[in-house]
Amino acid sequence: MTAIVFGGSGGIGTRVAHRLALAGHDVVVGFVQDTAAAGKVAGEIEETGARAITVRGDVADPREVEETFDAAEQNFGGVDVVVVCPGAHAAKRGPLAGVDEASFARVVDVNLRGAVNVLRLAATQVRAGGSIVTLSSSAAALGVPGQALYNACKIAVESLTRELARELAGREVTVNSVAPGPTATELFLRNRSNEEIEALAKQVPLGRIGHPMDIADVIAFLTGPQGRWVNGQVIRANGGLV
C-alpha cells in the first residue's frame, strides 16, 4: 500500500509519515521548501525497512499536486492513502479587518485552495479500500478569536470532506477529517509565550497540549482496517477541549 502525506516534512505530517510507514505503507513525503527535513524523514522511514521518496510540491499549485500523485504511481504503482497536512496562519493574529492581502492569499491558498487541489485528484486516484484524511482544527469549531480567516478555511475543509465522502459512495474509499486541538508544532508554537502555552494546556481536560503523534495515531486508525466504518466524519482530537 502507498500513502501520500502532503506536508510530510514537519509538524504533524512528519509523525503521520512515520506512523503510516509503521503500518506497512510505502510513503511519499510531500514538502514545499525544506528539502533536508523531507530527506531526513524519508531516510528514517527507509531505516525501518519501508520505502519512501520525497516530492517537492506546493498544494496551492494543481500541477505540482498532480506531479506528486504521478510520482506515487511511478514509484509504487498507485495510491491508497492521502493525508492533507499543510496549514498556514496569517502573519499576525488579530481582527479580520486587519488581515493584509499577503496573509489572505497565503491562508486561503494553503488551507483551502490546497485542500481542494488535493481532494480533486484523490477522488479519482485513491484505489478501492483506501482512505483520504484532511486536517481541520478544533479552533474552527471553538471560534478561537484572532484567526477568523483560518477558522473559516478549516470549516470549509470539513464541509468538503463530508461532501466528498458522499460523492465517493460505492468506491469503498473513506474520507474523514481530523481536527487537532492545541498541538506542539512549529506552526502552533510560533509567536506564543510559555505562559500562553501553559494557559492553553490548563484548558484541556487531559491537562496538556497535544503531541504530533497523538494526531498521527488517530490518522493511522482512520486509514487502517479498524477504521473502515468511519466515514464522512470530523474527529476532534483535542484532549476534551470543547
Steps between C-alpha positions, in 0.01 A plus 500: 500500500609855432434820695556859391551737790478857379690716747698197613825681578398666825259522791216252501580386146837357604343282766224395259759390244683292761178352639369394159836345414476302824157381386654357183466780245753622250503875559523803274622790715363817346672828586538856376826653620699293749674242283726390784212441741307298241810294421552433870144370536536275195838373622365413842210313341733301276708404804194312626485294180215694339532694176474878474562778250482877524312718253511877499162652428288794611140390567385840372627405153284233336781400263734429788231301681454294185875441482493362854229251408694410185811431710303265723371314195842477336688390811247290687226413250211704636351678800301357791518774763516877468549729800479879460710657777618845380375800696565875511400787725494872429822685576338641816204383704235766535166631369391411148507868408876500550584206273739617229475383139811281519368319806159460339654341192724266699232384745250430223755349261639250749199415714217509248629509143763241590243266652277532192790428266594185689145375548411539132778261404463271799136451402607324181843361590453326836440129448202306635541425867704816549462808719522877476560713809497879520616708794261754644542667839304497823556876501246527218216344698600687816514831315843586637534880466764671292505248215165535328630433150689187607193373687278565198734304272503204739120497525496492120741204503265313733212565261704384200594185688141406576387573146779294347413205723152507348628547145722192529213272600557156351877551464587348842710807579459672837537875536539655844645807665704525819475825695792528744483720805810682627790287378872555543596581142709788368189657347314493832791605724610788276462839674351345815665546838549217750235665716248492215573134430464408867169686516372308198611170653296577812188531285539143373328245726790257454736766634742555211521611140520226240802338343522444123496123559162532674359619169700253293352213701146618423584522129654152511173370645289671233718364219535153649268198499339592833384833360314376195156577648587864572417719201406862442589596856695774675702355788587767755827370646554758771511339843140599574523871418141601428 
